[in-house]
Amino acid sequence: MFKILIPDQHLDSIFEVDLNHLQSLGIKGIITDLDNTLVPWNDRNISPRLAEWFVTLRSRGFKLFIISNNSRDSGGQLARELDIPAIFYAVKPRKNAFRKALENMQLLPQEAAVIGDQIFTDILGGNRLGLHTILVTPISEKEFMWTKLMRMLERLIAGRRKK
């Protein structure tokens, strides 16, 4: 019943993603969320570790894309600094932004992974199209009020899944 809400992987952070494993699955592109996945919510500072992670991804041949429900005003500068194409106001989990990202990267759904911190946006959106989904623990507890409410639902579902 809840299968569409279950990620293929659950990690503590983006830095735990096993790039060898992704490549063994035929993954050639990574679609990532912004807030609380790459940077803390409402923080647009690129840490040296994050910058290096993207250098590593590129050196391994991965195509990259950011999809965020946030505004371009909020995340556009970060995407430009990282030189990664992005869609803002994405209305995740709707499929449109994910399809556009795949089209931009010229990849099929089975060739891309989605990394994000929310089940009802990132994981649900990726699973709806058959992408490899990776749920990461949010970087910060500070977040939008609506997101806090959704986290309560996520905990309920996670509790039911374990039973």
C-alpha positions in Angstrom: 0.0 0.0 0.0 2.8 2.4 0.9 5.3 1.0 -1.5 5.4 4.2 -3.6 6.6 6.1 -0.5 9.5 3.7 0.2 12.9 4.9 -0.9 15.4 2.5 -2.6 18.0 3.7 -0.1 18.0 5.6 3.2 21.2 7.4 4.2 22.3 9.9 6.7 23.6 12.4 4.1 24.5 12.9 0.4 28.1 12.2 1.3 27.2 8.5 2.1 25.9 7.9 -1.5 27.9 5.0 -3.0 28.8 6.2 -6.5 30.1 2.8 -7.5 26.8 1.2 -6.5 24.8 3.8 -8.5 27.0 3.3 -11.6 26.6 -0.5 -11.2 22.8 0.1 -11.4 23.3 2.0 -14.7 22.6 5.4 -13.0 24.1 8.2 -15.1 22.3 11.3 -13.6 21.5 12.6 -10.2 18.5 14.8 -9.5 18.8 16.4 -6.1 16.6 18.5 -3.8 18.1 21.7 -2.3 16.8 22.6 1.1 17.9 20.2 3.9 19.5 17.9 1.3 22.4 20.0 0.0 22.3 22.9 2.4 20.4 23.7 5.6 17.0 25.2 5.1 17.2 28.9 4.1 21.0 28.7 4.0 22.7 29.3 0.6 26.3 28.8 1.6 28.2 26.1 -0.3 30.5 24.3 2.0 33.8 23.1 0.7 32.7 19.5 1.2 29.6 20.1 -0.9 31.6 21.7 -3.7 34.1 18.8 -3.7 31.2 16.3 -3.8 29.9 17.9 -7.0 33.4 17.9 -8.4 33.6 14.2 -7.7 30.2 13.5 -9.3 31.2 15.4 -12.4 34.6 13.6 -12.6 32.7 10.3 -12.4 30.5 11.3 -15.4 27.3 12.0 -13.6 24.8 14.5 -15.1 23.3 16.8 -12.4 20.1 18.6 -11.9 18.4 20.4 -8.9 14.6 20.3 -8.4 13.2 22.5 -5.6 9.8 23.5 -4.5 11.4 26.7 -3.2 11.7 29.9 -5.2 14.3 30.9 -7.8 15.1 33.9 -5.5 15.9 31.6 -2.7 18.0 28.9 -4.6 18.9 30.3 -8.0 22.2 31.8 -6.9 23.3 28.5 -5.4 22.4 26.6 -8.5 24.4 29.1 -10.6 27.4 29.0 -8.3 27.4 25.2 -8.6 26.7 25.4 -12.3 23.9 23.0 -12.1 20.6 23.4 -14.1 17.6 23.8 -11.8 13.9 24.0 -11.7 12.2 26.0 -8.9 8.6 26.1 -7.8 8.6 22.5 -9.0 5.4 21.4 -7.2 7.0 18.0 -6.2 5.8 15.3 -6.2 4.2 16.1 -9.5 6.0 14.5 -12.4 6.5 17.5 -14.7 9.7 18.8 -13.1 11.2 15.3 -12.9 10.4 14.7 -16.6 12.0 18.1 -17.5 15.1 17.2 -15.6 15.4 13.8 -17.4 14.8 15.5 -20.7 17.5 18.1 -19.9 20.0 15.3 -18.9 18.9 13.2 -21.9 18.3 10.2 -19.7 15.6 7.5 -19.2 14.0 7.2 -15.7 16.0 4.1 -14.9 19.2 6.0 -15.6 18.6 8.6 -12.9 18.5 8.8 -9.1 16.7 11.3 -7.0 18.2 12.4 -3.7 16.1 14.2 -1.2 15.1 14.6 2.5 11.3 14.3 2.1 9.2 11.2 1.4 6.1 13.1 0.2 8.0 15.3 -2.3 11.3 13.8 -3.4 10.7 10.1 -2.9 7.1 10.0 -4.0 7.9 12.1 -7.1 10.9 9.9 -8.0 9.1 6.6 -7.4 6.1 7.8 -9.5 8.5 7.8 -12.6 10.5 4.8 -11.7 13.7 6.6 -10.7 16.1 5.2 -8.1 15.2 7.1 -4.9 17.5 8.0 -2.0 16.2 9.5 1.2 18.7 11.4 3.3 18.3 12.6 6.8 17.5 16.4 6.8 20.6 18.5 7.5 18.8 20.8 9.9 15.8 20.7 12.1 15.0 24.2 11.1 12.5 24.2 8.2 9.2 25.5 6.8 6.1 24.9 9.1 4.4 22.9 6.4 7.4 20.6 6.1 7.3 20.0 9.9 3.7 18.8 9.6 4.6 16.5 6.7 7.5 15.0 8.8 4.9 13.9 11.4 3.1 11.9 8.7 6.4 10.5 7.5 7.1 9.2 11.0 3.7 7.6 11.1 4.3 5.8 7.8 7.8 4.7 8.9 6.4 3.3 12.1 3.7 1.3 10.2 6.4 0.0 7.8 8.5 -1.4 10.6 5.5 -3.3 12.1 
